[in-house]
Amino acid sequence: MSKINKVAVIGTGVIGAGWIIRCLAHNKTVYAFDKDIKLKKNLILEIKRAWPFAKKLFNKKKLNLKNFHFFTSIEETLKDADFIQECATENYALKTKLMSIIGKHAKKNAIISSSSSGLLPTRIYSKCKNPERAMIGHPFNPVYMCPGVEIVPGKKTSKKYLNQANKFYKSISMNPIMVKKELPGYLADRLQEALWREGLHIINEGYATTEDLDRAIEDGPGLRWSLMGTFLTFHLAGGKAGMKHMLEQFGPALKLPWTKLKAPKLSKKLASRLISGTSKQAKGKSVAMISNIRDQYLVELQKLRKKYENKIRN
Ligand SMILES: NC(=O)c1ccc[n+]([C@@H]2O[C@H](COP(=O)([O-])OP(=O)(O)OC[C@H]3O[C@@H](n4cnc5c(N)ncnc54)[C@H](O)[C@@H]3O)[C@@H](O)[C@H]2O)c1
């Protein structure tokens, strides 16, 4: 297949908007659709809010909205697209139905990829007529800033289309991870979910606030995680002998009751601690204001990271 330049984005909430901005920053033509057509106005506002950051990260000159088309019919949106990125609400029934519609109207050979955060591709494509070219392409928010994307095959996905998707994501400056076979939650969300569940227990039982737990990550593991993940970090924690000594010293802790992993009940009391805790942390700033600060930080952090990660990886 020649280079993929025409991309359809189905569902234009937080993640759909992020894909649109990343694709526009890489000169792709974007066809967008959302079942709620009123969202078009907000979407344009979000593209304009995020553009200065995307522009800086990808060294672009100006935003070309001529490449952006918002349609009110899904058939029209899919008609010319070579790559379809589905970003609708996370729900098995909804996505399975949507994928059967997408499969019906997708162009011959178009790749279908879902942004799902953890649903099994074999299940969401069970009624799609072309599962061989369908997969998960799970990104991270904000999609225009984070280069990560997990490509997860369903049981019927063909290698040929997985490779084409890999190439496409690389063409929009992403670093795809090819997950070997489908699993619920894929990779990063399984790890995030474990941390989230433990955090909910700690808050539920009154040991700390949302702010305390965020600081515990921000000032410690989080600082290291932007350069290296848990495994390489723990290799260094073992001193000269690396992972071998780390396992000797901390291996026994695996038997201590440090984690519960099973999620606590999301009671009204717990939800209210989470909502009031994070709202206090926001100090009156809107989500858009904090997003601007985060984006500016991520632009500078990634430039710094590039400099240092090359020293480890090469
Ligand atoms: N928010 C995140 O951090 C995040 C990160 C990675 C992946 N995801 C995944 O991305 C997907 C979208 O999540 P989001 O956070 O953008 O949700 P969201 O609620 O912000 O947006 C979902 C959009 O889908 C639209 N929609 C629903 N049904 C539709 C249909 N049948 N056809 C067209 N549009 C439809 C809704 O109107 C809404 O605008 C989910 O699968 C989610 O798991 C989310």
The ligand as an SDF file (V2000), in Angstrom:
LIG
                    3D

 44 48  0  0  0  0  0  0  0  0999 V2000
   -9.5670    9.6530   27.8050 N   0  0  0  0  0  0  0  0  0  0  0  0
   -8.4490    8.9450   27.8310 C   0  0  0  0  0  0  0  0  0  0  0  0
   -7.5010    9.2300   28.5880 O   0  0  0  0  0  0  0  0  0  0  0  0
   -8.2550    7.7900   26.8770 C   0  0  0  0  0  0  0  0  0  0  0  0
   -6.9320    7.3420   26.6110 C   0  0  0  0  0  0  0  0  0  0  0  0
   -6.7390    6.3100   25.6640 C   0  0  0  0  0  0  0  0  0  0  0  0
   -7.8390    5.7450   25.0190 C   0  0  0  0  0  0  0  0  0  0  0  0
   -9.1000    6.1800   25.3100 N   0  0  0  0  0  0  0  0  0  0  0  0
  -10.2040    5.5400   24.5830 C   0  0  0  0  0  0  0  0  0  0  0  0
  -10.6210    6.4110   23.5300 O   0  0  0  0  0  0  0  0  0  0  0  0
  -12.0210    6.2240   23.2880 C   0  0  0  0  0  0  0  0  0  0  0  0
  -12.7340    7.5700   23.4210 C   0  0  0  0  0  0  0  0  0  0  0  0
  -12.5310    8.0650   24.7300 O   0  0  0  0  0  0  0  0  0  0  0  0
  -12.6760    9.6320   25.0770 P   0  0  0  0  0  0  0  0  0  0  0  0
  -11.9750    9.8120   26.3780 O   0  0  0  0  0  0  0  0  0  0  0  0
  -12.3030   10.4590   23.9030 O   0  0  0  0  0  0  0  0  0  0  0  0
  -14.2550    9.7180   25.3260 O   0  0  0  0  0  0  0  0  0  0  0  0
  -15.2100   10.9890   25.1630 P   0  0  0  0  0  0  0  0  0  0  0  0
  -16.3950   10.7280   25.9790 O   0  0  0  0  0  0  0  0  0  0  0  0
  -14.4510   12.2640   25.3910 O   0  0  0  0  0  0  0  0  0  0  0  0
  -15.6050   10.9390   23.6030 O   0  0  0  0  0  0  0  0  0  0  0  0
  -16.3320    9.9090   23.0230 C   0  0  0  0  0  0  0  0  0  0  0  0
  -17.0630   10.4790   21.8180 C   0  0  0  0  0  0  0  0  0  0  0  0
  -17.6530    9.4010   21.0820 O   0  0  0  0  0  0  0  0  0  0  0  0
  -18.8780    9.8880   20.5480 C   0  0  0  0  0  0  0  0  0  0  0  0
  -19.6790    8.7230   20.1570 N   0  0  0  0  0  0  0  0  0  0  0  0
  -20.3340    7.8450   20.9440 C   0  0  0  0  0  0  0  0  0  0  0  0
  -20.9490    6.9190   20.1970 N   0  0  0  0  0  0  0  0  0  0  0  0
  -20.6700    7.2090   18.8950 C   0  0  0  0  0  0  0  0  0  0  0  0
  -21.0280    6.6210   17.6570 C   0  0  0  0  0  0  0  0  0  0  0  0
  -21.7950    5.5390   17.6040 N   0  0  0  0  0  0  0  0  0  0  0  0
  -20.5620    7.1910   16.5140 N   0  0  0  0  0  0  0  0  0  0  0  0
  -19.7760    8.3030   16.5790 C   0  0  0  0  0  0  0  0  0  0  0  0
  -19.4150    8.9120   17.7200 N   0  0  0  0  0  0  0  0  0  0  0  0
  -19.8590    8.3670   18.8680 C   0  0  0  0  0  0  0  0  0  0  0  0
  -19.4580   10.7380   21.6690 C   0  0  0  0  0  0  0  0  0  0  0  0
  -20.4530   11.6340   21.1790 O   0  0  0  0  0  0  0  0  0  0  0  0
  -18.2130   11.4420   22.1960 C   0  0  0  0  0  0  0  0  0  0  0  0
  -17.9950   12.6800   21.5560 O   0  0  0  0  0  0  0  0  0  0  0  0
  -12.4960    5.1920   24.3020 C   0  0  0  0  0  0  0  0  0  0  0  0
  -12.4820    3.9230   23.7010 O   0  0  0  0  0  0  0  0  0  0  0  0
  -11.4530    5.2680   25.4040 C   0  0  0  0  0  0  0  0  0  0  0  0
  -11.3090    4.0700   26.1330 O   0  0  0  0  0  0  0  0  0  0  0  0
   -9.3340    7.1910   26.2110 C   0  0  0  0  0  0  0  0  0  0  0  0
  1  2  1  0
  2  3  2  0
  2  4  1  0
  4  5  1  0
  4 44  2  0
  5  6  2  0
  6  7  1  0
  7  8  2  0
  8  9  1  0
  8 44  1  0
  9 10  1  0
  9 42  1  0
 10 11  1  0
 11 12  1  0
 11 40  1  0
 12 13  1  0
 13 14  1  0
 14 15  2  0
 14 16  1  0
 14 17  1  0
 17 18  1  0
 18 19  2  0
 18 20  1  0
 18 21  1  0
 21 22  1  0
 22 23  1  0
 23 24  1  0
 23 38  1  0
 24 25  1  0
 25 26  1  0
 25 36  1  0
 26 27  1  0
 26 35  1  0
 27 28  2  0
 28 29  1  0
 29 30  1  0
 29 35  2  0
 30 31  1  0
 30 32  2  0
 32 33  1  0
 33 34  2  0
 34 35  1  0
 36 37  1  0
 36 38  1  0
 38 39  1  0
 40 41  1  0
 40 42  1  0
 42 43  1  0
M  CHG  2   8   1  16  -1
M  END
$$$$
